[in-house]
Amino acid sequence: MAEKTLKITLVKSPIGAVPKQRATVEALGLHKLHQTVVMPDNQAVRGMIWHVNHLVKVEEEN
């Protein structure tokens, strides 16, 4: 059984965001606008997305 994953895309620049939110975007592995990363669907990643949901777009895979 394959583990569920999330496709996370940076759609808004974190330049004007709070430093903690900028660090969260960086921890998700996002460095450039419109960059997409695939992360496992777990509580830790969901919490990080919740904090920066105004900067990212999330799609469920699997």
Biotite code that builds the C-alpha atoms (Angstrom):
import biotite.structure as struc

atoms = struc.array([
    struc.Atom([0.000, 0.000, 0.000], chain_id="A", res_id=1, res_name="MET", atom_name="CA", element="C"),
    struc.Atom([1.482, 3.332, -1.058], chain_id="A", res_id=2, res_name="ALA", atom_name="CA", element="C"),
    struc.Atom([1.722, 6.141, 1.451], chain_id="A", res_id=3, res_name="GLU", atom_name="CA", element="C"),
    struc.Atom([-0.397, 9.209, 0.721], chain_id="A", res_id=4, res_name="LYS", atom_name="CA", element="C"),
    struc.Atom([1.500, 12.286, -0.387], chain_id="A", res_id=5, res_name="THR", atom_name="CA", element="C"),
    struc.Atom([0.838, 16.002, -0.805], chain_id="A", res_id=6, res_name="LEU", atom_name="CA", element="C"),
    struc.Atom([1.980, 18.201, -3.686], chain_id="A", res_id=7, res_name="LYS", atom_name="CA", element="C"),
    struc.Atom([2.835, 21.613, -2.217], chain_id="A", res_id=8, res_name="ILE", atom_name="CA", element="C"),
    struc.Atom([3.426, 24.614, -4.514], chain_id="A", res_id=9, res_name="THR", atom_name="CA", element="C"),
    struc.Atom([4.656, 28.046, -3.433], chain_id="A", res_id=10, res_name="LEU", atom_name="CA", element="C"),
    struc.Atom([2.252, 30.550, -5.044], chain_id="A", res_id=11, res_name="VAL", atom_name="CA", element="C"),
    struc.Atom([2.959, 33.742, -3.067], chain_id="A", res_id=12, res_name="LYS", atom_name="CA", element="C"),
    struc.Atom([6.289, 35.226, -2.050], chain_id="A", res_id=13, res_name="SER", atom_name="CA", element="C"),
    struc.Atom([7.203, 34.902, 1.641], chain_id="A", res_id=14, res_name="PRO", atom_name="CA", element="C"),
    struc.Atom([9.295, 38.110, 1.539], chain_id="A", res_id=15, res_name="ILE", atom_name="CA", element="C"),
    struc.Atom([6.759, 40.171, 3.512], chain_id="A", res_id=16, res_name="GLY", atom_name="CA", element="C"),
    struc.Atom([5.791, 37.306, 5.813], chain_id="A", res_id=17, res_name="ALA", atom_name="CA", element="C"),
    struc.Atom([6.700, 36.869, 9.461], chain_id="A", res_id=18, res_name="VAL", atom_name="CA", element="C"),
    struc.Atom([10.203, 35.345, 9.878], chain_id="A", res_id=19, res_name="PRO", atom_name="CA", element="C"),
    struc.Atom([8.733, 32.184, 11.421], chain_id="A", res_id=20, res_name="LYS", atom_name="CA", element="C"),
    struc.Atom([6.556, 31.695, 8.330], chain_id="A", res_id=21, res_name="GLN", atom_name="CA", element="C"),
    struc.Atom([9.557, 32.253, 6.038], chain_id="A", res_id=22, res_name="ARG", atom_name="CA", element="C"),
    struc.Atom([11.422, 29.564, 7.985], chain_id="A", res_id=23, res_name="ALA", atom_name="CA", element="C"),
    struc.Atom([8.461, 27.197, 7.615], chain_id="A", res_id=24, res_name="THR", atom_name="CA", element="C"),
    struc.Atom([8.383, 27.693, 3.835], chain_id="A", res_id=25, res_name="VAL", atom_name="CA", element="C"),
    struc.Atom([12.119, 26.983, 3.743], chain_id="A", res_id=26, res_name="GLU", atom_name="CA", element="C"),
    struc.Atom([11.653, 23.861, 5.922], chain_id="A", res_id=27, res_name="ALA", atom_name="CA", element="C"),
    struc.Atom([9.071, 22.571, 3.452], chain_id="A", res_id=28, res_name="LEU", atom_name="CA", element="C"),
    struc.Atom([11.831, 22.718, 0.833], chain_id="A", res_id=29, res_name="GLY", atom_name="CA", element="C"),
    struc.Atom([10.361, 25.618, -1.125], chain_id="A", res_id=30, res_name="LEU", atom_name="CA", element="C"),
    struc.Atom([12.855, 28.192, -2.371], chain_id="A", res_id=31, res_name="HIS", atom_name="CA", element="C"),
    struc.Atom([11.369, 29.743, -5.527], chain_id="A", res_id=32, res_name="LYS", atom_name="CA", element="C"),
    struc.Atom([7.892, 30.806, -6.608], chain_id="A", res_id=33, res_name="LEU", atom_name="CA", element="C"),
    struc.Atom([5.883, 28.090, -8.371], chain_id="A", res_id=34, res_name="HIS", atom_name="CA", element="C"),
    struc.Atom([8.280, 25.426, -7.115], chain_id="A", res_id=35, res_name="GLN", atom_name="CA", element="C"),
    struc.Atom([6.535, 22.175, -6.191], chain_id="A", res_id=36, res_name="THR", atom_name="CA", element="C"),
    struc.Atom([7.616, 19.569, -3.654], chain_id="A", res_id=37, res_name="VAL", atom_name="CA", element="C"),
    struc.Atom([6.059, 16.216, -2.771], chain_id="A", res_id=38, res_name="VAL", atom_name="CA", element="C"),
    struc.Atom([5.847, 15.522, 0.961], chain_id="A", res_id=39, res_name="MET", atom_name="CA", element="C"),
    struc.Atom([4.293, 12.667, 2.959], chain_id="A", res_id=40, res_name="PRO", atom_name="CA", element="C"),
    struc.Atom([0.781, 13.315, 4.251], chain_id="A", res_id=41, res_name="ASP", atom_name="CA", element="C"),
    struc.Atom([1.301, 13.348, 8.017], chain_id="A", res_id=42, res_name="ASN", atom_name="CA", element="C"),
    struc.Atom([0.426, 15.589, 10.959], chain_id="A", res_id=43, res_name="GLN", atom_name="CA", element="C"),
    struc.Atom([3.790, 17.398, 10.998], chain_id="A", res_id=44, res_name="ALA", atom_name="CA", element="C"),
    struc.Atom([3.570, 18.432, 7.346], chain_id="A", res_id=45, res_name="VAL", atom_name="CA", element="C"),
    struc.Atom([-0.131, 19.319, 7.701], chain_id="A", res_id=46, res_name="ARG", atom_name="CA", element="C"),
    struc.Atom([0.741, 21.606, 10.633], chain_id="A", res_id=47, res_name="GLY", atom_name="CA", element="C"),
    struc.Atom([3.452, 23.351, 8.620], chain_id="A", res_id=48, res_name="MET", atom_name="CA", element="C"),
    struc.Atom([1.008, 23.857, 5.745], chain_id="A", res_id=49, res_name="ILE", atom_name="CA", element="C"),
    struc.Atom([-1.614, 25.238, 8.139], chain_id="A", res_id=50, res_name="TRP", atom_name="CA", element="C"),
    struc.Atom([0.810, 27.970, 9.239], chain_id="A", res_id=51, res_name="HIS", atom_name="CA", element="C"),
    struc.Atom([1.581, 29.101, 5.678], chain_id="A", res_id=52, res_name="VAL", atom_name="CA", element="C"),
    struc.Atom([-1.677, 28.189, 3.893], chain_id="A", res_id=53, res_name="ASN", atom_name="CA", element="C"),
    struc.Atom([-1.934, 31.730, 2.461], chain_id="A", res_id=54, res_name="HIS", atom_name="CA", element="C"),
    struc.Atom([1.386, 31.232, 0.627], chain_id="A", res_id=55, res_name="LEU", atom_name="CA", element="C"),
    struc.Atom([0.998, 27.708, -0.755], chain_id="A", res_id=56, res_name="VAL", atom_name="CA", element="C"),
    struc.Atom([-1.353, 25.577, -2.845], chain_id="A", res_id=57, res_name="LYS", atom_name="CA", element="C"),
    struc.Atom([-1.816, 21.947, -1.796], chain_id="A", res_id=58, res_name="VAL", atom_name="CA", element="C"),
    struc.Atom([-3.002, 18.993, -3.882], chain_id="A", res_id=59, res_name="GLU", atom_name="CA", element="C"),
    struc.Atom([-3.547, 15.494, -2.529], chain_id="A", res_id=60, res_name="GLU", atom_name="CA", element="C"),
    struc.Atom([-1.966, 12.611, -4.406], chain_id="A", res_id=61, res_name="GLU", atom_name="CA", element="C"),
    struc.Atom([-2.800, 8.909, -4.241], chain_id="A", res_id=62, res_name="ASN", atom_name="CA", element="C"),
])
